[in-house]
Amino acid sequence: MDITVIDRKAYLDYIPNIPLEIFEGRDPAVTMHMDLVDTLARDDIKFRQAEVLGLDIDAKQVRVRLGAPEYRVGYDYLVIALGSVLAYDDIEGFAEHGYTVSDAYHANRLIEYLKNNYKGGPIAVGSDRFEQGTKGKPDWLPTALAACEGPPVEVSLSLAHWLDEYGKGSAKNITIFTPAELIAEDAGEKVVGQLLEAAGSMDFGYMNKVEGITRLTDQGIEFRDGRKLDAEISIVFPNWKPHDFLKGRPISDEVGFIITDMTMRNPDHPEIFACGDAAAITVPKLGAIGHQECDVVGKQIAKEVGKMSAEKADEPWQPEVICIGDMGGGKAFYIHSNSWFGFGGDTQILEMGRLPYAQKVLYKEMFFRNHGKIPNWGLPASKLLSENIKI
Ligand SMILES: Cc1cc2nc3c(=O)[nH]c(=O)nc-3n(C[C@H](O)[C@H](O)[C@H](O)COP(=O)(O)OP(=O)(O)OC[C@H]3O[C@@H](n4cnc5c(N)ncnc54)[C@H](O)[C@@H]3O)c2cc1C
C-alpha cells in the first residue's frame, strides 16, 4: 500500500505538554517537536512537505504548493487530518493584549512576561465561544460552547503553582472563565463539580456563561454578555475554526468541519475520511478523541485493501474523554468520562496526584521513543493504573 503524508511542517508539534514544559523551565520548541521524516520513513510512508491549498473531490486530487508551483496529488483514499485554525485573529485586541500556550512561540512569550515583567496583577484564563456546525450532526453529539477546556483548567492549576513557587502570587490572582454553563462540561457534571470544589478551596475566581469574548484591552477582557474582567494577563483559548478551503464543500458542514459517520467516512464520498480536529464529530477538540478516530480510519482502510476482517474493522466505537492535565509540583489530574455523549455512558472519573503526572510525562516519552506509535496496551494500562492506584 502506498501512503503519502503531506504536512507544511516536517515535525509533529506535541501540543498537550507545552504548558507543562514552560512551567518546568523547558522550551517546548526544543523538547516537543518530533521529526516526521525519519518517523514515517521507518514504515515506508512517503513524506512530502507542502502546503495543502485545496481539494478537487471529483478528480480525486489534493492541490498542494511546493515552493512556487502548484501541483496536484492524486488519491484513492484521502484522510483529512489537517486540524483546525486557532482563530486568535478573530479576537479583537489579542495581538496587543492576549497571551496563550497553544504553541511554543506563544508559550515562551507568556513565560518571559511572567518571569520578567509581571507586576502581580489579576490573571484571566479561559476560552472564547466555539462555533460548532449543525449539518450532519448526529443526535448523540451535544453542542459545545467551548472547543477544548482541559487546557484552561490545566494552565490555571499549574500557573497557580508556578506563581507560588516563584513568590509572585497564588491561585487568588487567577480567574477562570468559560462561555458555557460549566467549564469543561464534556468531563461530566460530577467531575466538574469536584474540580470546581477543589479550585474554589484554592481561591481561584470563576466566571461562567460569559458567552464569548468581545475584545481584549489593556484593562482585561470584555465579554459578550456585557461583563468585564480586570486582567494584567489574559490567557485565552480561541474558537477552533476549520481551514478556509474546507468551507462550502459538499463534504463539510456549514462551518467547514468534515462530516463523517462513526467509521470516520464521509457519507457522500466514502473514499474520504477525516479524523482529529478537522472532523465534525470531534467535539470536544481533544487529541485523545482524534487518536481513537485514527484507529478507526486505519482499520477501515485495512479492511478495504483486504488486510483486516470486516468483523474486526467494523467493531462499534464510542468516543470518550481521556484527559491528563498538569497541576504543577509533580501532580496532575486525570479525567475519564463518557457521560456527556448521548450513548447513555455513566463513566465519570477524576483522580488527582503524582501517578497521573508520571503518566502524562511517560505517555509523551513513549510516543516519541516509539516514533508516534502507542502500543495497544498503553491506554488500557494507563486507565487501570490511574483508576485503581492512588499516589
Ligand atoms: C494548549 C493545549 C493543550 C492541549 N492538551 C490536550 C491534552 O492534554 N489531551 C488531549 O487529548 N488534547 C489536548 N489538546 C488538543 C489537541 O492538541 C488537539 O486535539 C490535537 O492536536 C488535534 O490533532 P490533529 O492532528 O487533528 O490536528 P493538529 O495537531 O493541529 O495537526 C494538524 C497538522 O496539519 C498540518 N497542517 C495544517 N494545515 C495545513 C495545510 N494547509 N497544509 C499542510 N499541512 C497543514 C499542521 O502542520 C499539523 O501538523 C490540547 C490543545 C491545546 C491548544
The ligand as an SDF file (V2000), in Angstrom:
LIG
                    3D

 53 58  0  0  0  0  0  0  0  0999 V2000
   -2.6480   24.0380   24.9630 C   0  0  0  0  0  0  0  0  0  0  0  0
   -3.3630   22.8070   24.5100 C   0  0  0  0  0  0  0  0  0  0  0  0
   -3.3120   21.6690   25.2950 C   0  0  0  0  0  0  0  0  0  0  0  0
   -3.9620   20.5020   24.9020 C   0  0  0  0  0  0  0  0  0  0  0  0
   -3.9230   19.4210   25.7190 N   0  0  0  0  0  0  0  0  0  0  0  0
   -4.5210   18.2870   25.3380 C   0  0  0  0  0  0  0  0  0  0  0  0
   -4.4590   17.1280   26.1620 C   0  0  0  0  0  0  0  0  0  0  0  0
   -3.8760   17.1440   27.2660 O   0  0  0  0  0  0  0  0  0  0  0  0
   -5.0420   15.9920   25.7270 N   0  0  0  0  0  0  0  0  0  0  0  0
   -5.6790   15.9390   24.5170 C   0  0  0  0  0  0  0  0  0  0  0  0
   -6.1850   14.8830   24.1810 O   0  0  0  0  0  0  0  0  0  0  0  0
   -5.7890   17.0230   23.7150 N   0  0  0  0  0  0  0  0  0  0  0  0
   -5.2140   18.1900   24.0900 C   0  0  0  0  0  0  0  0  0  0  0  0
   -5.2940   19.2880   23.2750 N   0  0  0  0  0  0  0  0  0  0  0  0
   -5.9770   19.1820   21.9650 C   0  0  0  0  0  0  0  0  0  0  0  0
   -5.0230   18.5410   20.9390 C   0  0  0  0  0  0  0  0  0  0  0  0
   -3.8170   19.2600   20.8900 O   0  0  0  0  0  0  0  0  0  0  0  0
   -5.6750   18.5380   19.5620 C   0  0  0  0  0  0  0  0  0  0  0  0
   -6.9550   17.9590   19.6570 O   0  0  0  0  0  0  0  0  0  0  0  0
   -4.8350   17.7380   18.5820 C   0  0  0  0  0  0  0  0  0  0  0  0
   -3.5630   18.3210   18.4150 O   0  0  0  0  0  0  0  0  0  0  0  0
   -5.5320   17.6590   17.2200 C   0  0  0  0  0  0  0  0  0  0  0  0
   -4.7630   16.8450   16.3880 O   0  0  0  0  0  0  0  0  0  0  0  0
   -4.9350   16.9520   14.8100 P   0  0  0  0  0  0  0  0  0  0  0  0
   -3.9150   16.0060   14.2440 O   0  0  0  0  0  0  0  0  0  0  0  0
   -6.3350   16.8240   14.4160 O   0  0  0  0  0  0  0  0  0  0  0  0
   -4.5090   18.4500   14.4540 O   0  0  0  0  0  0  0  0  0  0  0  0
   -3.1100   19.1800   14.6700 P   0  0  0  0  0  0  0  0  0  0  0  0
   -2.3920   18.6640   15.8540 O   0  0  0  0  0  0  0  0  0  0  0  0
   -3.4370   20.6330   14.5890 O   0  0  0  0  0  0  0  0  0  0  0  0
   -2.2740   18.7480   13.3820 O   0  0  0  0  0  0  0  0  0  0  0  0
   -2.6360   19.2270   12.1020 C   0  0  0  0  0  0  0  0  0  0  0  0
   -1.4460   19.0680   11.1790 C   0  0  0  0  0  0  0  0  0  0  0  0
   -1.8310   19.5290    9.8800 O   0  0  0  0  0  0  0  0  0  0  0  0
   -0.8230   20.3960    9.3700 C   0  0  0  0  0  0  0  0  0  0  0  0
   -1.4920   21.3680    8.5040 N   0  0  0  0  0  0  0  0  0  0  0  0
   -2.4920   22.2120    8.8330 C   0  0  0  0  0  0  0  0  0  0  0  0
   -2.8710   22.9260    7.7590 N   0  0  0  0  0  0  0  0  0  0  0  0
   -2.0950   22.5320    6.7300 C   0  0  0  0  0  0  0  0  0  0  0  0
   -2.0370   22.8950    5.3500 C   0  0  0  0  0  0  0  0  0  0  0  0
   -2.8670   23.7930    4.7990 N   0  0  0  0  0  0  0  0  0  0  0  0
   -1.1170   22.2860    4.5800 N   0  0  0  0  0  0  0  0  0  0  0  0
   -0.2790   21.3500    5.1010 C   0  0  0  0  0  0  0  0  0  0  0  0
   -0.2960   20.9620    6.3920 N   0  0  0  0  0  0  0  0  0  0  0  0
   -1.2080   21.5440    7.1920 C   0  0  0  0  0  0  0  0  0  0  0  0
   -0.1860   21.0360   10.5980 C   0  0  0  0  0  0  0  0  0  0  0  0
    1.1510   21.4480   10.2890 O   0  0  0  0  0  0  0  0  0  0  0  0
   -0.2440   19.9040   11.6210 C   0  0  0  0  0  0  0  0  0  0  0  0
    0.9260   19.1150   11.5950 O   0  0  0  0  0  0  0  0  0  0  0  0
   -4.6730   20.4750   23.6640 C   0  0  0  0  0  0  0  0  0  0  0  0
   -4.7340   21.6230   22.8610 C   0  0  0  0  0  0  0  0  0  0  0  0
   -4.0950   22.7770   23.2740 C   0  0  0  0  0  0  0  0  0  0  0  0
   -4.1490   24.0040   22.3900 C   0  0  0  0  0  0  0  0  0  0  0  0
  1  2  1  0
  2  3  1  0
  2 52  2  0
  3  4  2  0
  4  5  1  0
  4 50  1  0
  5  6  2  0
  6  7  1  0
  6 13  1  0
  7  8  2  0
  7  9  1  0
  9 10  1  0
 10 11  2  0
 10 12  1  0
 12 13  2  0
 13 14  1  0
 14 15  1  0
 14 50  1  0
 15 16  1  0
 16 17  1  0
 16 18  1  0
 18 19  1  0
 18 20  1  0
 20 21  1  0
 20 22  1  0
 22 23  1  0
 23 24  1  0
 24 25  2  0
 24 26  1  0
 24 27  1  0
 27 28  1  0
 28 29  2  0
 28 30  1  0
 28 31  1  0
 31 32  1  0
 32 33  1  0
 33 34  1  0
 33 48  1  0
 34 35  1  0
 35 36  1  0
 35 46  1  0
 36 37  1  0
 36 45  1  0
 37 38  2  0
 38 39  1  0
 39 40  1  0
 39 45  2  0
 40 41  1  0
 40 42  2  0
 42 43  1  0
 43 44  2  0
 44 45  1  0
 46 47  1  0
 46 48  1  0
 48 49  1  0
 50 51  2  0
 51 52  1  0
 52 53  1  0
M  END
$$$$
